[in-house]
């Protein structure tokens, strides 16, 4: 699947990650172990990032993280809807020490 990541404002330290479920928290949300696959210093509205990924099953196996202009780190699992195949980005919590 070809995915184009875009942003409305500049972000830094963009990372594409391999994800593996480490545990499930008390609210039923997956906690993922991360392995860095690719890093790009920045992503801007004029410079998107194109990815070719194979999404496997119902549990996301890839993610993206970046640092916002205010310094906060954001992490999203990249998944695909089982209903219509649309792309899903779901914020997640990383496992400690991953």
Rosetta blueprint (number, residue, H / E / L):
1 X L
2 X E
3 X E
4 X E
5 X E
6 X L
7 X L
8 X L
9 X L
10 X L
11 X E
12 X E
13 X E
14 X E
15 X E
16 X E
17 X E
18 X E
19 X E
20 X E
21 X E
22 X E
23 X E
24 X E
25 X L
26 X L
27 X L
28 X L
29 X L
30 X E
31 X E
32 X E
33 X E
34 X E
35 X E
36 X E
37 X E
38 X E
39 X E
40 X E
41 X E
42 X E
43 X E
44 X E
45 X L
46 X L
47 X E
48 X L
49 X E
50 X E
51 X E
52 X E
53 X L
54 X L
55 X L
56 X L
57 X L
58 X L
59 X L
60 X L
61 X L
62 X E
63 X E
64 X E
65 X E
66 X E
67 X E
68 X L
69 X L
70 X L
71 X L
72 X L
73 X E
74 X E
75 X E
76 X E
77 X E
78 X E
79 X E
80 X E
81 X L
82 X L
83 X L
84 X L
85 X L
86 X L
87 X E
88 X E
89 X E
90 X E
91 X E
92 X L
93 X E
94 X E
95 X L
96 X L
97 X L
98 X L
